[in-house]
Amino acid sequence: MAELATTWRPASAWHGILAEGHLGAEAANGVTVTARENLGIASLITGEHDTTALAEAIKARFGLDLPSTPSAAMSETHSLLWSGPRQWLLVAASHARFTEDLAALSGLSAVAEQSHGRAVLRLSGAMVRKALAKGCMLDLHPATFPVGMTALSSIAYIGVQLWRIEDGPDGAVFEIMVPRSMAGSFWSWFSASAAEFGCQIQTTGRG
């Protein structure tokens, strides 16, 4: 019997979950969802030792300060999210050269590639806070959750990391990261939450 050649290609974390288009209230577009694709994601963890060397390497390579509070240091190409005492998530807008980025930090922290284990969405729109408020225990009012803040929380019994980036034309913009294995469950909750406001879905978001 002739052997069949099979070519395996990486699939998006949102493949088969998100569908481009509109859902919910037809006359409204209160929430916009953009799939964040081709990201480089890695966890950085240091022990009890001084983090000065890691902070210097981060500053030299990415131009970012190592956050010491629940905040996100961001540039056009990279974000560094505080994820707990001496723990951070490095997020690159493109996976290209991400291996080199991680190699530069090797030996300064415990580095674990997470790019294919996490799923990220960008959430925006005039009603995005109301949609999130249905299941998010955080107070996302601008006075308490400003641009550059991040938090670890639980939504619909799913552990998430949420952070606020620069505002868009319709106001606040959030990015949310969930375990890839829980992407379908999270979307089931969020799509139902956003439906009453009208939700525009974009599956082609890159970086």
C-alpha positions in Angstrom: 0.0 0.0 0.0 1.4 3.4 -1.0 2.1 5.7 1.9 0.3 9.0 2.1 2.4 12.1 2.7 1.0 14.3 5.5 2.0 17.9 6.1 1.2 19.3 9.5 0.8 23.0 9.9 0.4 24.9 13.1 -3.2 26.0 13.7 -4.3 29.2 15.4 -5.5 28.8 19.0 -8.9 30.3 17.8 -9.2 28.0 14.7 -12.6 26.5 14.6 -13.7 28.7 17.5 -14.0 32.2 16.1 -15.9 33.0 12.9 -15.3 36.3 11.1 -18.3 38.5 11.1 -21.1 39.8 13.3 -23.0 38.2 16.1 -25.8 39.3 18.4 -27.8 42.5 18.1 -27.9 43.3 14.4 -28.3 47.1 14.7 -25.4 47.5 17.1 -21.6 47.1 17.2 -20.8 47.7 20.8 -17.9 45.2 21.1 -15.1 44.3 18.7 -13.1 41.1 19.1 -9.8 40.6 17.3 -7.8 37.4 17.4 -4.2 38.0 18.2 -2.2 35.6 16.1 1.5 34.7 15.6 2.5 36.1 19.0 5.6 35.1 20.9 4.8 34.4 24.5 7.1 33.2 27.3 7.1 33.2 31.1 10.1 34.6 33.0 10.6 33.6 36.6 13.4 34.5 38.9 14.3 33.1 42.3 15.2 34.9 45.4 18.3 36.4 43.9 18.5 39.9 42.6 16.7 40.7 39.4 19.1 43.5 38.4 20.7 41.5 35.6 17.4 40.5 34.1 16.1 44.1 34.3 19.2 45.4 32.5 18.9 42.8 29.8 15.2 43.6 29.3 16.0 47.3 29.1 18.8 46.9 26.6 17.0 44.5 24.3 13.4 45.8 24.4 13.7 49.2 25.9 11.2 48.2 28.7 11.4 48.5 32.4 10.8 45.3 34.4 7.4 45.9 36.2 7.5 45.4 40.0 3.7 46.0 40.4 0.6 44.6 38.5 1.4 46.6 35.4 2.4 46.1 31.8 5.4 47.7 30.2 4.6 48.1 26.5 6.2 49.1 23.2 5.2 48.7 19.6 6.8 45.3 19.4 6.8 43.8 22.9 4.9 43.8 26.2 6.1 42.7 29.6 3.3 41.7 32.0 3.7 41.4 35.7 2.3 38.0 36.7 3.2 37.7 40.3 6.3 38.3 42.5 9.4 37.8 40.3 7.2 36.5 37.5 6.4 38.0 34.1 5.0 37.2 30.7 6.9 38.4 27.7 4.7 39.0 24.7 6.1 39.7 21.3 3.9 41.1 18.5 5.5 38.6 16.1 7.0 35.2 16.7 9.8 35.9 14.2 13.1 36.1 16.1 11.4 35.2 19.4 13.8 32.3 19.9 16.7 34.9 19.8 14.8 37.0 22.3 14.6 34.1 24.7 18.2 33.1 24.2 19.2 36.6 25.3 17.4 36.1 28.6 18.7 32.5 29.2 20.6 32.2 32.4 19.0 35.4 33.9 15.6 33.7 34.6 13.7 30.5 34.1 12.4 31.0 30.6 9.5 28.8 29.3 8.1 29.2 25.8 4.3 29.6 26.0 3.4 30.7 22.5 1.4 27.6 21.6 -0.1 27.2 25.0 -1.9 30.5 25.3 -4.7 32.2 23.4 -5.1 36.0 23.3 -7.9 38.3 22.2 -8.1 42.1 21.9 -11.4 43.4 23.1 -12.6 46.9 22.4 -15.8 48.9 21.8 -18.0 51.3 23.7 -19.7 48.4 25.5 -16.7 46.2 26.2 -16.6 46.9 29.9 -20.3 46.0 30.3 -19.7 42.7 28.4 -16.7 41.8 30.7 -18.5 42.9 33.8 -21.0 40.0 33.5 -18.3 37.6 34.6 -15.2 39.6 35.5 -14.7 40.3 39.2 -12.3 43.2 38.5 -13.4 46.8 38.6 -12.5 48.0 35.1 -13.5 51.6 35.6 -10.7 53.9 34.2 -10.1 55.3 37.7 -9.2 51.9 39.0 -7.9 50.1 35.9 -5.9 52.6 33.9 -4.0 52.1 30.7 -0.9 49.9 31.5 -2.5 48.0 34.3 -2.7 44.2 34.4 -4.4 41.6 36.6 -4.8 37.9 37.1 -8.3 36.9 37.6 -11.0 34.3 36.9 -13.8 34.6 34.4 -16.4 31.8 34.0 -14.1 29.6 36.2 -11.2 30.2 33.7 -8.0 31.7 34.9 -7.1 34.7 32.7 -4.6 37.5 32.5 -6.2 40.8 31.5 -4.4 44.1 30.6 -5.4 47.4 29.2 -3.5 48.9 26.3 -3.8 52.4 24.7 -7.4 53.5 24.1 -8.9 53.2 20.6 -11.5 55.3 18.8 -14.3 53.7 20.8 -12.6 54.0 24.2 -10.9 51.4 26.3 -9.0 48.5 24.7 -8.2 45.3 26.7 -6.2 42.2 25.8 -7.0 39.0 27.5 -5.0 35.8 27.7 -6.4 32.3 28.5 -4.9 28.8 28.4 -5.3 27.5 24.9 -7.1 24.4 26.2 -9.8 26.8 27.6 -10.1 29.0 24.5 -13.4 27.4 23.4 -14.9 27.6 26.9 -13.9 31.3 27.3 -15.4 32.1 23.9 -18.6 30.4 24.7 -19.0 32.7 27.7 -17.8 35.9 26.1 -19.8 35.6 22.9 -23.0 35.1 24.9 -22.0 38.1 27.1 -21.3 40.4 24.2 -24.2 39.3 22.0 -26.8 41.8 23.4 -24.4 44.7 22.5 -23.6 43.5 19.0 -20.2 42.0 18.5 -17.9 42.3 15.5 -15.3 39.5 15.2 -12.0 39.8 13.3 -10.0 36.7 13.0 -7.1 38.1 11.0 -5.4 40.2 13.7 -1.7 39.8 13.5 0.6 41.0 16.2 
